Amino acid sequence: MEYPLPAAARQYVAEHLHDDPAQLALQARRYPGLPVPDLVRQIQARQKARAKLPAWAANPDLIFPPTLSVEQASSARTAAYKASLIQGQRLADLTGGFGVDSAHFAATVSEVHYVERNAALVDVVRYNLQQLGIDNVVCHNEDAVHFLRNTTEHFDWLYLDPARRDTAARKIFRLQDCEPDVLRIMPLLLQKSRSVLLKTSPMLDIEQALQELRHVRRLWVLAVDNECKEVLYELGPEPAVDPERFTVNLLRNGQQQEFRLNRAREGRAIARYALPQQYLYEPNVAVLKAGGFRSVGTAFEMLKLHQHSHLYTSDILRPEFPGRIFRIKAAEKYDATALRAHLGPEARAHVTTRNFPDTVAEFRHRTGIREGGDLYLFATTNLEGKLMVLVCEKL
């Protein structure tokens, strides 16, 4: 496909940006002078990018690669956060992909080297960077390992986001099953830079990764609107034992929830327990992924409801808590009649189960309570081992 797109092609994309790509493909004969299959792929990719890359998706000057590259790209919010961690003169993005991370690194690093072995993708990214006015990124159509072995440069930072070699679900748990194999090329990475930022899937077990990587100085568990998106590991030349863990939850209002811990502090933390008090706290997913099951409670002087619930309570409001906060209106038994009395005739509420025998679906089936409304029900177990449902309003 040629780019920049001719005026007629740009107009077609703009007019059909919100249409069903499958229907557009069926109507291709109506536009004999246009490469409709290519333009439909542009529309489909922009639709995929709308949530994670809103500014790029709305930019008519950019060209989009196949949707898989868009799906695998970082979101603008996570890329911007990663860029905030980086300072220096020279960085190499060894797994460049769609160029989202490279474009954001370019705002904080003087010189970025974008490395990607897919030639067509390199052409797209080089063109897009020009349209975005980013002139401090050098594009290389090379394999990451080949690039490192042949470059004479030394970098302040190396960044890589290894791709899984195949789509089997079992593969996501092993660093060795990614390309490039970070464990195999670790000496080469640390030869070319004293600081390496590694992005992994949130499905990768953190404890296993720390044991295998050995050189982790710090790590970040990064969530967006309480959905865990990625785990970042900063690697350095010296082996490390217990790196600091930073949990970050980027909220849609522009704020972010942060908490830090390490294995030693978590091990020393002693949880205290109580029946429900005035407020209920649910840690965000980043805290739980990082293993902050006890230290988050002690840090904010809160009490746990049960050893296995990871729900906390207090009589004093802790507004800086990294998670959701609720005011408890009532604590009821697991009884449909008692619960529905709080909900009005429509019997709607948001339901969460923690350390509870029934799933949310089973809870709804048993009580007849539908999704929606302003109240939140937390079905859990108290410190006496009894089932209970907390009727809450969100703060």
Buried (B, 14 or more C-beta within 10 A) or exposed (E): EEBBBEEEBBEBBEEBBEEEBEEBBEEBEEBEEBBBEEBBBBBBBBBBBEEBBEEBBEEEBBBBBBBEBBEBBBBBBBBBBBBEBBEBEBBBBBBBBBBBBBBBBBBBBEBBBBBBBBEEBBBBBBBBBEBBEBEEBBBBBBBBBEBBEEBEEEBBBBBBBBEBEEEEEEBBEBBEBBBBBBEEBBEBBBEBBBBBBBBBBBEBBBEEBBEBBBBBBBBBBBBBEBEBBBBBBBBBEEEBEEBBBBBBBBBEEEEBBBBBBBBEBBEEBEBEBBEBBEBBBBBBBBBBBBBBBBBBBBBBEBBBBBEEBBBBBBEEEBEEBBBBBBEBEBBBEBEEEBBBEBBEEEBBBBBBBBBBEBEBEEBBEEBEBEEEBEBBBBBBBBBEEEBBBBBBEEE
